Each structure stands twice: as structure tokens, then as C-alpha cells.
């Protein structure tokens, strides 16, 4: 194992949805700071793109990813590299936002990665448009999104954050391990977590389109990032293992190449190992 890594030894492994006989614990890398964690993940993305310039990247949003994208943009600039041949597939998008809303995940990606890294519209796929109304176009756009991933040859690497309730993308507790890209209702906890972004609960969308758990599990590599003391409890629960129906991130334990990157604060409730 590399320095800084620890193999989690859960009492009960995250097993829901994993094929019988394939119940590996999630490999955890504890980094001293958030900055170091973000740099490590950015470096892995960069190595992948250097080896395969046309890589299909599954991308995530949220405050955790701000540092990852900052590190990635910095490393690209330092090495005079560009993400000009990759295809990108974002995990999720809100529904029912005003056109041009700066709170959409598309706007987040434009600000933090696509703009600074020169990723063009033609390279980018989202599972929905943020100004689509719930129920109207989401079935069609979800299907088109799944088809686009397939056409790209599948996702080479999927980045994931961790929701406060253990969701991945917007696969809330109760999601099935074989779920595909679809429209979902956001959990109360998820909407509360988004209050600061939207300036009040009334402004937080109720519905979104998310990549499914089954879709995520088909990515060849999955890298989860969780930073800060407010993630310590959910990280400990993920590593200890729970039923994926209660804590959807636990479905990832059945994946053959999944790693969790945390900083010291997010690792603070992990048993020493
Ligand atoms: C949203 C996104 C998730 C993300 C989560 C964590 O709910 N849909 O994909 O993992 O936020 O956000 P943060 O990184 O801000 O904690």
C-alpha cells in the first residue's frame, strides 16, 4: 500500500448490490490536507488524460470539487496541457431553474473547469438541461445521456462527492443499485444542504435528473472525494458499511476499482488501522 493509505477493516462490509463473493472494503487514502487530497485526485485525472487523450470523464459538482478542479486547471497550465479531446459526462442537474441560472451545475462546471480548461460545448454532456421542467423532457434527455456514454465507450473515470445523507450524484437513500439515469425527487436533507447556494429553501429545486447507481457502477474507475470535519461521520459510516438502500454510497463497495480520498478532518472518525 502507498504511504498515506490505509485499508479499511469494516465489521460489516458495504455489500448491498455487490455480486456475491465480491465484497472488498473501499480503499481509503487519508491525506494531510484538503489541498493535498485534491492534488492527488487531479493528478490521477491528468495521468489518465495523458495516457488516453480521448478519455470519457464522469464529473461531479459541489464544494468538494472546487479544489479538485482548481488543482486540475493548475496542473494543466503548468504542463501546457489541454482537455481538448476528452468527453465529459456530469452526474446530475437540477430541473426547473430559470434560463441562465448561475446555480445550475452546468454553470458551476463552466466557472470551475470548462472555462479555465478550455472544454468546449461539443465535448460536454449533462443528463438534463437546468431549465427543463420536471416530467417534460427528462425521460428523453436521460435516455440520450445514457446512449452518449455508451457511444463514448463507457466512462473511464468517475469523480464523486459524498452527500450529507450518503447520496451519490442525486441517488438518494432508497435508490436501487441497478438504477439508471432518471428524474428524481431531492431528499429534504439534500435541499437543506443546498440552502446557502440558493439563498433560501424556497429557491432550492425539488427535482433533478441524476446518473443512476447502475450507470455509475459501470465506470471503469471511481474516485470519491470527501473533505472536512462535516463529512467525518458519513465517511465513517461508508467505510464501516451499511445497506446501500440506506446509504447509497455503500453500493460502491462492490466496484472493482473504487478509491476514497479524504483529508485528515474527514478521516477523524475512522477507526485507526
Ligand atoms: C450535490 C451533488 C453531489 C455532491 C454533493 C456534495 O448533492 N449532487 O454529486 O456529491 O452535492 O456536495 P459538497 O461537495 O458541496 O459537499
Boltz pocket constraint, residues with backbone or C-beta under 6 A from the ligand:
constraints:
  - pocket:
      binder: B
      contacts: [[A, 60], [A, 61], [A, 62], [A, 63], [A, 64], [A, 65], [A, 91], [A, 92], [A, 160], [A, 161], [A, 162], [A, 163], [A, 164], [A, 167], [A, 168], [A, 169], [A, 170], [A, 190]]
      max_distance: 6.0
